[in-house]
Amino acid sequence: MDDLLTQSGLTISAQLAAGKLSYSDYLDAVLARIDAVNTAVNAIVARRDPDLLRAEARAAQKAPRRSWLHGMPVAIKDTVATADIVTTWGSPLLRGNQPAKNDVVAERLLAAGAILIGKTNVPEFGLGSHSYNPVYGVTRNPYDHAVTAGGSSGGAAAALACRMLAVADGSDMMGSLRNPAAWNNVYGHRPSHSLIPGGVGEDLFLHPLVASGPMARDPSDLAALLEILAGPHPSDPNGVPFSAAAVTAHAEGLRIGWLGDWGGAWPMEPGLIALGEAALSRLADLGAVVEPLAPPMPAEALWQSWRDLRHWAIAQAQAPLYADPANHALMKAALIWEIEGGRALSNAQILEASTLRSDWFRAAAALFERYDVLAMPATQVWPFPATQDWPKDIAGHSMDTYHRWMECVIPASLIGLPATALPAGFGAAGLPGGIQIVGPRGADARLLSLASAYHAATDWPGTRPPPL
């Protein structure tokens, strides 16, 4: 069964559909893997009763197949509302929280026939790219349990790397898919803004900084899961259909602009730029044309826009919890900082932040007239000690906020561009790193096609799995 767990989700699904593998046997293999390795990494939390899961697997065996995901075990990110399992956001304020209904991601996974086995761990309120919280503890990196798995989709990425899941959902505000994908040697895709509808209770029109998206060890699985998650929803103005059939492995002739460290504006730990350039050389071998690019806009302008709009978004979303002073002692310091920063913003400052975002959208549009894809590092640091809350400096440069060390992800996030994190190999300490490829809105199939060509040539997840 170990060989089974290394296969792609689509390959496993085909065996289930053909009757070559029973749904119960596959579930048992997944549960056995979780029992064997999850204690060390703490990726999957809030697990459901195994006997209930086995009953659902037997029912799936008898029922008509709903999709390729039918009968496949999944664990949903603990920032996704689920009616049959607690959703804590990693916060002691929400310990035992039982949502009244599923949000769109959970609803679509379950409608596709997936079997929900539990949740994947996150940072408290999804803030910070290190998955630790007072409810479930720390998620550790499968390649070295002493270091972080990243976040906020750290539990999802670690579970994929450990072959506890074939595919996983994640979400990405400030690299929450891309950072853990890079640090766990897997793939993650942040879709174009509005491709996947939002969650229950979220504002539907203002500050669209967050995107849900798929994670996997194979880009074909990314595309297949994106097809399930995307599309219109009657209660949401967002949602555009996506067809996995539009994804075909292709790199030849694509023009890639390499932004590197944004002209030196982003401090980088040694080895990450070289790792990214080595990955780009593999794409060049496949026929892509790679060119270095000068910064198209001052990094500080992007950061100002991002910092203020993120402040504003988080302040609005968490206003009900903050309104009760008794809650403050149980709220992460970073959350208090974000909320109070957002509450202090004037209308003029919010407008200025939005204007800077508009300037960047226009500058990016001009770049995409010359290039099909932009490429950047997926992280500015290697996985850091799991006992550390966040990196305080990078290569001698002090970080002035809890998230400044992830500045390289904001160009895509700020204007809702699709971005795919590609595993790029390993550094001197044996830890994984990655790059991100970014396209114009609606270019999801282009990015996933390029990722598929890259995967066929490299297969980093299959070539170098973690020692379990």
Protein Blocks (a to p, Z undefined) as FASTA:
>chain_A
ZZmmmpcfklmmmmmmnopacfklmmmmmmmmmmmmmmmnomaghiacfklmmmmmmmmm
mpccfbfknoiacdddfkbccfkbcceklpaklgoiacfbdcfklmmmmmnopacfbdcd
ddehhiajadcdfknopaddfklmkbcebjjklmmmmmmmnopafbdcdddfeoplmmmm
mmnopacddddehkaccdehiafkbopfbccddddfbfklmmmmmmmmgccdfkbcbhcd
ddfklpccdfehpacddekjnnolaccdehjlmmmmmmmmmmmmnopacdddddfbdfkl
mmmmmmmmmmmmmmmmmmmmmmpmklmmmgcfklmmmmmmmmmpcfklmmmmmmmmmmmm
mmmmmmmmmpmbdcddfbfbdcddfkbfbdfbgehiacfbfklmmmmmmmmmmnopacdd
ddebjcfkopacdddddddehilmmmmmmmmmmmmmnommlmmccdZZ
